[in-house]
Amino acid sequence: MGIDFISNELKALQDSALLRDLKTIESAQDSCVQINGKSYLSFCSNNYLGLANHPKIKQSAIEAIHQYGWGTGASRLISGNMLLHQALEKKIAEFKGTEAAILFPTGYMANLGALCSLVSKGDIVIGDKLNHASIIDGCRLSGATFRIYPHKDVRQLESLLQRSSAWRRKLVITDSVFSMDGDIAPLMEIADIAKKYDAMLMVDDAHATGVFGKQGKGLIEHCGLEGKIDIVMGSLSKAVGSIGGFIAGSKPLISFLKNKSRSFIYTTALPPAACAASLAGLTLIQEDTSLIDRLWKNIYFAKSQLSKFVNTIPVESPIIPFIIGSTEGAVNLSIKLFENGILIPPIRPPTVPPGTSRLRISLMATHSEDDIKRLIDVLPRTWL
Ligand SMILES: *Cc1c(COP(=O)(O)O)cnc(C)c1O
């Protein structure tokens, strides 16, 4: 026995088409990437606006390295807190329309840090069934009683809250744009219900930041709920093209998290250059609205093209779930697409529920109509 279970488990994964492997990108992150010396159209990045390799972002990071060096050498509360962390937190608060914000090294850590500080044993946290893994992990780790409602089912949410009056604190949490399905949460109804039952509301706007809203501020802006969500979570690693996560909200909330969040306190501060890149990304989103316009033009174009051969795929965001069902089927389709120069890895359990393995198509502002046509041409040929 000893450590033998590892090879047994790996074999079990292999036998059920669940073994994952890494593809190495040899180029910068763009809509076209290089793998093994060959060029592939990428339809699987969260780099929705193409900012990850944008000249202004690169330039900002380079300038920050010249001025502040690379590493931070300590956590924020010891000596790692630098000018650019402060500037970025101020910018995020302004961008999200809140009093303040707190930065975490990743969005995953932001969810863990916030959830574990806000609720614990004796409290209840209620979330959508399809919430992101980082939310689920945070809910579990918090020690609070954790209940889920069926996907987007606000009636069930309300009935759970009706039965929750005995708990000390109540927290409702939802993704705004669901990461594996691309559909959007009924935020206005959820906000009304949370208020009615005096529960805190936390919204994970990771996939909506830089994508939804007139100014790209996210689904909360899009729904006219700015300033009305207690805890706003976001990632700087997707449309913003950088790295990092954040919580935005009231000044007391942010001070509380700075004092209580273990994933903020016990980890080294982000490099200042990463903050400079995020600042540049948020500024670009605010100043150049053509980026978001181009993304949405591509979303509508893909939707119209897709509807020519399947009309059952919901297209509500840049994330389009192409559900196959069986794990083998999704793996095989991904391989066939790869042979045709298109990169879309299969999404399998436990990331999605069993029987719903899929290819998750992600669109970018930097795809051309020809890129999208090529995907839509190849998809039915390889699928059927
Ligand atoms: C990606 C993602 C996160 C985690 O953000 P990172 O910055 O990548 O750690 C959290 N929530 C949702 C919904 C996400 O899609």
The ligand as an SDF file (V2000), in Angstrom:
LIG
                    3D

 15 15  0  0  0  0  0  0  0  0999 V2000
  -12.0780   32.2320  -12.3790 C   0  0  0  0  0  0  0  0  0  0  0  0
  -13.0880   32.3680  -11.3290 C   0  0  0  0  0  0  0  0  0  0  0  0
  -12.7110   32.6070  -10.0150 C   0  0  0  0  0  0  0  0  0  0  0  0
  -11.2720   32.5850   -9.5700 C   0  0  0  0  0  0  0  0  0  0  0  0
  -10.5750   33.6730  -10.0550 O   0  0  0  0  0  0  0  0  0  0  0  0
   -8.9830   33.5640  -10.2570 P   0  0  0  0  0  0  0  0  0  0  0  0
   -8.5480   34.9810  -10.2740 O   0  0  0  0  0  0  0  0  0  0  0  0
   -8.7710   32.8420  -11.5320 O   0  0  0  0  0  0  0  0  0  0  0  0
   -8.4660   32.8080   -9.0800 O   0  0  0  0  0  0  0  0  0  0  0  0
  -13.7010   32.8170   -9.0860 C   0  0  0  0  0  0  0  0  0  0  0  0
  -15.0040   32.7790   -9.4270 N   0  0  0  0  0  0  0  0  0  0  0  0
  -15.4010   32.5230  -10.6860 C   0  0  0  0  0  0  0  0  0  0  0  0
  -16.8530   32.5070  -11.0130 C   0  0  0  0  0  0  0  0  0  0  0  0
  -14.4550   32.3030  -11.6670 C   0  0  0  0  0  0  0  0  0  0  0  0
  -14.8400   32.0000  -12.8970 O   0  0  0  0  0  0  0  0  0  0  0  0
  1  2  1  0
  2  3  1  0
  2 14  2  0
  3  4  1  0
  3 10  2  0
  4  5  1  0
  5  6  1  0
  6  7  2  0
  6  8  1  0
  6  9  1  0
 10 11  1  0
 11 12  2  0
 12 13  1  0
 12 14  1  0
 14 15  1  0
M  END
$$$$
